Amino acid sequence: RLARRLRAIHPDLVHTNTLKAGIYGSFAARLARVPAVWHVRDRIASDYLRRPAVLLIRTLIATMPAGVIANSQATRQTLWRTRADTRVVYSVISDPVSWHPAGQRQTPHDRFVVGMVGRIAPWKGQHVFLEAFARAFRAGAEVAVVVGGAMFGDAEASYGEGLRELAEALGIADRVEFRGFREDVWDELDGMDILVHASVTPEPFGQVVVEAMLAGVPVIASAGGGPSEIVTDGVDGLL
């Protein structure tokens, strides 16, 4: 059906923007005889995807599209396709219309807030964040804020429940706020003094790192993957 649609609208180029879209979009574009560009936003590696999926997707990326865009050098290095028709294009974070200039806070702070923003999932490392917060601030008025929700399956939902139990076990439950999913990340960032990115598997890009930097919030990020290309350790953040 997609191939028929492409034949009807006669595009000069098809741009596929996720792994799933890359698979069916590349096949449809091939059937419609239209060149396709596969925009890869995930590291195609066995620490990120199951090995059979890694082999399949690497093969498809190497053979199906006319060109490939990777969202970081870390992502590009996980591909078999490394010829001249593969480019790294970092994701752009646009200034929200209502946003204030970077570093100029709109919300007065009466407490020290360390926050984490991201999907609730084991590889995102919310447990590492809570354990580090408990070690850094054993007692005091500092607050940890966890923004994000579990999106894919029971395992992530169970992990989310386990985070609340972990906060209790660490003795910080009264100083941890679980905000859940939020449409407006900028309001959340405006209330933070530090943004922590704690992924235990290398991040393909690290959009929240760039968002925090745009918001003028100091960043502490896991070294590896996209964040190591964004943050210069000790200059504009800590890795």
RAGI-V682617 format. One line per field, one symbol per residue. ss: DSSP state (h for helix, s for strand, l for the rest). phi: phi as a letter, one per 40 degrees, with the letter a starting at -180 (. if undefined). burial: b if it has 16 or more other ideal C-beta (glycine too) atoms within 10 Angstrom, else e. Layout:
ss=???
phi=???
burial=???
This chain:
ss=lhhhhhhhhllllsssllhhhhhhhhhhhhhhlllsssssllllllllllhhhhhhhhhhhhhlllssssllhhhhlllllllllsssllllllllllllllllllllllllsssssllllhhhlhhhhhhhhhhhllllllssssslllllhhhhhhhhhhhhhhhhhhllhhhsssssllllhhhhhhlllsssslllllslllhhhhhhhhlllsssslllslhhhhllslllssl
phi=.ccccccccfccabbbbaccccccccccccccfbcbbbccbbccaccbbcddcdccccccccbcccabbbcacccdcccccbcccbbcbcccbcccdcccddgbcbbcbbacbbbbbidcadccgcccccccccccbcaiccbbbbbhbcbbgcccccccccccccdcccgbdcbbbccgcbcbcccccccbcabbbbdcbdccbhdccccccccgbdbbbcchgddcccccdgbbibb
burial=eebeebeeeeeeebbbeebebbbebbebbbebebebbbbbbbbbbeebbeeeebeebbebbeebbebbbbbbebbbebbebeeeebebeeeeeeeeeebeeeeeeeeeeeeebbbbbbebbbebbbbbbbbbbbeebeeeebbbbbbbebeeeeebeebbeebeebbeebebeebbebeeeeeebbebbbbbebbbbbbebbbbbbbbbbbbbbbebebbbbeebbbbbbbeeeeebeb
